[in-house]
């Protein structure tokens, strides 16, 4: 990890492409990236997808964790069904979703039209494209968020709830006073991992839209890929990678600080 990272850092200060010797250009690659409107569009798309995916996963994962913890019939079977998408490869999932949501012959699109609703024109409408990418990412990775929160919920001692019920607490009071405060560290851990992973999202975008139409659904990882392997601008791609790393570390540091505060508060 260290040696390739240092090599990419050095490459980010050079002009490098096929058939030409590398030349030192200082911060020119970073200036070029930050002055590129397509970079900012990709960053905006990335932020939209991150916010949608992480928070939708959090709401669904928390709801499912509380539902499973309350006791369900056929719980082992339902647990296997919920976790199943995590075992599906991203390539297979994208192929299936492209068929299901095909605007012309896809079963989901046909069902939406039968209900009088418009189909997702994800191949031509950038917002529809971002929506289908977000839905696919949520479907693939919701099991991770669910398992983290479900394990944390099972770790809350039952005695806390029994004592609160004796004092006359209802369901909402139990959730607000016991469940939510004790789940916050697990929520922060789940959100931290998902923020960092979704921020470098590539497979879902590349397999579904390849950043199209006209690069309107491009995200930062796709922008980096195109700069490196389509435009052969290795220095610019390296600078993009380090910019992404700095943003991820900054984001992660904020969540780690929040997590440490929550742990310290629980310890007191």
N, C-alpha and C positions, 0 to 999 in steps of 0.2 A: 504493500500500500504506500509506504513512504517513498520508495525510489520512483515509481511511476508518477506519484504526486509531485515530487520535486522536478521530474523531467517535464511534466505538463506545465508547471509553474514557470520554468525557464523558457519553454516554448511559447508561452503567452506573451513574452517580451520580444519575440522574433517574428519576422516575416518568413513563413515556411509554406512551401507547396511542392508538388511533384516537379522534378526536373530542374530545380533551382536550388542553389546553396542557401541555407538559412542565414538571415541577416538581422542584426540587433535593431529593433525599432522602438525600444522603450515602452512607453504607455500608449503607443499609437493604436494597438489592437483594442485596448480597453476603451479608448476614445471612439474608435470606429463602432464598437458594439453599442456603446451608450448613445451614440448619435444616430443609430439605425432605427427608424420608425417600426420596422418589423420586429426588432427585439422588444420594444415596449408593448407592441400588440401581443406578442407571445407571452410576455410577462403578465399582461392583463388577463389573457385567457387562462394562464396557469393559476392566477389568484382566484378567478371565478370558479374554476374547477375545484381547487383546494377547499375553498369556503363551502361550496355546495356538498362535495363528497364527504368531508370530515364531519360536518355538522348533521347531515342527514344520517350518516352512519352512527353518530353519537345518539341521536334521538331514537332511531330504530333499535340499535344495540342495547340501549338502556331499557327501552320498553320490553324487548324480548327477554333480557336478563331478569327483570322483575317478574315477568309472566312465568318464566320457567321456575324461578325461585319460589313462587307461590304454590307450585304443585300442579302438574298437568297429567292427564291420562296418556299412556303410551309415550312417556317422556323420553325414553332412550331412542325410540324410533324417530320422534320429532327432532331430537338433538342431532341425530345422524343426518336428517334431511337438511337442517339449518347449516350444518358444517360442510355439506357436500360441495357447494361452489368453490370452497377453498382447495379442493382436490382437482379442480378443472384447470387445465392449462389456459393461459391467456389467448393463445392462438386458436385453440378449439372454441373457446367462448366467443371470440370475435367472429369466427366463421358462422357460428350458430346465430348470433345476434344480427349479423348482416342479413341473414336469410329471414329471421323473424320480423325484422323491422324494414325489410325491403319495401320501398314506397309503392311498388306496383303489385307484387305477388306475396309479400310477407303476411303471415297469419295475423300478427299483431296489428299491422296497418289495415288489413281487411276488417278486423274486428272493430277498430276505431271508426272506420268509415261506416260500418253497419250501425254503430251507435250514434251516428251523426257528428262524430268528432273528426277533426283534421288529422291526417297521418303525419308522422314526423318526417319532413323532407330533409333528412340529415345530410344528404349528399349535395344539396344545393343551398340550404339555409344554414349559415354559420351558427346561429343560436340553437337550432335543432341539432346540429352536429355536436356542439358542446354539451347539450342535454343528453344525447345518446351515449356520449363518452362518459359523462358523469354517472349515468344509470348503470352502465357496464362496470365501472370501477366500484361502485357501491355494491353491486351484486357479487362481484368477485371477492371483495375484502371485508364485507360485513361480518363474516364469521370471526375474524380476528378481534374486532372491537367487541362483539358479543361475548366471546370467550373470556376476554380480560375482565369485562364488567360482571359477567356471571360468576366467575371465580371470586371476585372481590365481594359480591353480594353474598355468596355462600360462606365467606369468611367472617361475616358479621355475627357475633354471638346471639343466639336466640333469646338469652336472658334479658338483653336490652329491650327487645320487643315485648316480652312478657311483663317486665316491670312497667313499661309505658302503658300497656293495656290495663294493668291494674289501676293506674292513675287516671284512666278514662280517655286515653289518647285514641283518636280515630285514625283511619288509613292515611289521610293527608298529613296529619301531625306526625305520624310515624315516619313517613317519607321525608318530611321537611326537617325533622329534628334528629333522626337517626340514620336513615338510609343515605340521603344525599350527602351530609357531611362526611360520612365514613367512606363513601365511594369517590370523593373528590380526588384523592391521590391516584386511584386506578383510572379515573377519567382523564386526568392530566397525562398519565403515561400513555394511554391509548391514543389521545389526541396528538401527543408529541410524535409518536412513531408514524401515525397516519399523515400528519402534516409533512414530515420529512419525505416519506415515501411518495405521497401524491405530488409533492412539489417537483420531483424528478420523473413524473409520469411520462412514459414513452410508448409502451407496447399498445395500450388501448387506443391511443390517438393514431399511431402509425398503421395499425391493422384495420381501423375503422375508416379513417378519412385521409390519412397521410398528410394531415394539416390543411387539406382543401375544404371547400373550393377556394382557389387563389390564395392559399396560405392563411385563410381567415380563422381556421380552428387550430392553428399551430401553437404549440406550447414550447417552453424553453428547451426541453430535452430534444424535441424535434428540430428546433432552430439550430441547436448545437450539432446535431447529426448532419443536417443539410450543409452547414458551413464546412464541416470536416470532410464529408464523403460525397457530396455533390459538387460543391464549389471548390473543394481542395484547399480551403483556407485554414490550415491547421493552427496557425497562430491565433486567428480570430476565434476558432472553436475552443482552443485552450483557455483563452481569456473568458469566454462565455462560461466554461466549466468552473473557473475559479470565482466568477461572480455568483454563480448558483451556489457554490459552496459557502461563500460568505453569507449569503442570504439565509441558507439553511442553518448555519451555525448560530446566526443572530436569533433566528426564530427558535431554535432548540434551546439556546441559553435562556431566553425568556421563560420558556415552559419549565426548564430545570429549576430556575429561581422560584417560580410559583410552587413547584413540587416541594422544594426544600422548605419553603415557608409553611406549607400545609403539614408536612411531616413534623416540623418543629412545633407547630401549634398543637398537633395531636400528642406530642411528647409532653408538653406542658399540662 
